[in-house]
Amino acid sequence: MKTDIEIAQEAEMLHIREVAKKLDITEDDLEFYGKYKAKLSDELIKKVENHKNGKLVLVTAINPTPAGEGKTTITVGLGEALGKMGKKASIALREPSLGPCFGIKGGAAGGGYSQVVPMEDLNLHFTGDFHAITSANNLLAAMLDNHIQHGNALRIDTRQIVWKRCMDMNDRVLRNIVVGLGNKMDGYVREDHFVISVASEIMAILCLADNMEDLKDKLSKIIVAYNVDGEPVTAADLKAVGAMAALLKDAIKPNIIQTLEHTPAFVHGGPFANIAHGCNSICATKLALKLSDIVVTEAGFGADLGAEKFLDIKCRKANFSPDAIVLVATVRALKYNGGLAKADLNNESVEALKKGIVNLEKHIENLQQYGVPIVVTLNQFITDSEEELRFVKEFVENMGCDFALARVWELGGEGGLELAKKVCDVLYNKESHFKLLYEDEMSLQDKIETIAVKIYGADGVNYSPAAKKALERITELGYGDLPVCMAKTQYSLSDDQTRLGRPEGFDINVREVYVNAGAGFVVAITGSIMTMPGLPKIPAAECIDVANGMITGLF
């Protein structure tokens, strides 16, 4: 079998104008970035704003394991399969971060014969959106320190600066730094910090903004620090909003590319789901819904993170909801959750499967709380036995969910037809009765505990003294009605990544809480989660190269 990058590089892509025609998008509405990438114009968004929405399908997964689940691969393959069925379908994805590409996880373009292309462009610089976001973030940081240097008219307490610099790279040594060293003209000496760009509030704002006016409004509310009286100091106070918006002028426009089978793909924005809200942009999803009969989108990592945030943050802000949810698992991953060693996953073990399927069971129970019909799909491997497949199918159907197998990695859209037919049956024959997990009026502490107990299965929540104090202060400042974005390990339902399956008898430990007033949510950081990841001992970057003008080693 060829590698993902070899398959992608051998693909015969259509000019992006031909892909756009499938959704009745004219060349006048495209802003070309070469032959195979384009941004979609503001005029197009206005032109279709009164169109009826298509159906929305959310793809999520069990907790990720080294065995692999293939959530993005299923998303792409399902979109391709719907196209094969003659549906006017599109997919809506996040843009990949350079951090995982050069780290351990790799890119986020799907896999096998269910990929979005051009794969190298998407995983690297793409249309420059992440660079614009990083620049806007760091412009605000520079203007903050410059204000302090030139007299500090806003009376900013330099011990209460909360805005951090960012870069789109895993670099652990930048987590905690000291800036302003040197002479008096080099700035005020203070402790500072970096986050990865996909954890920046600017990224969240871009993905939750409807248009430029809304973007500027959200940017203006960003809290950068507190003054000596404990009052918030914002980006608007620093007069930084206009310049930040100028840097984001093009980045806010959705991007369109294609799958290997030329299905239109809206790829825009990319907040991580373990440390941010994990969804592509609202404006891209809304535009896709206006142009398509069916839109397949995804949320990052497992359903306890990405799906919960898609449903409780993105849907709350965007005022739409999915008509169906596809929950992805693999037999291999379920056996891994059941305690089977990675080296033995190709061997049949119904016993390990029975132990590990509790992880899938919990995710099904979680999603059923939202009232949306669920289709569980197994991303099928050739090593899966008939008995193993039959066991999962019976288990899922006994829980009241639909079930389908998928072989999209191997066969592309053809391998997703069983799933696509099942999804269409659900979309057109079952009703979604979507409801949020919690209401705005609940206290922040109750929201955190609702997520911890109802989604993670925790007994309760332990708060550090600093987190407790922050919750009180955020509420006093008037932000108590905001939704909560939980920062938690993706590898476990708990905040301990070593606890697989369906952990019981644990508490969630919240060590830090802060408000993203511009984005409109409160972040609760649990366990040992980091907002600036580090590279592994052997990073993927060591294997990436360029030979004869072609990139190699990217996956």
Disulfide bonds with the S-S distance in Angstrom:
none
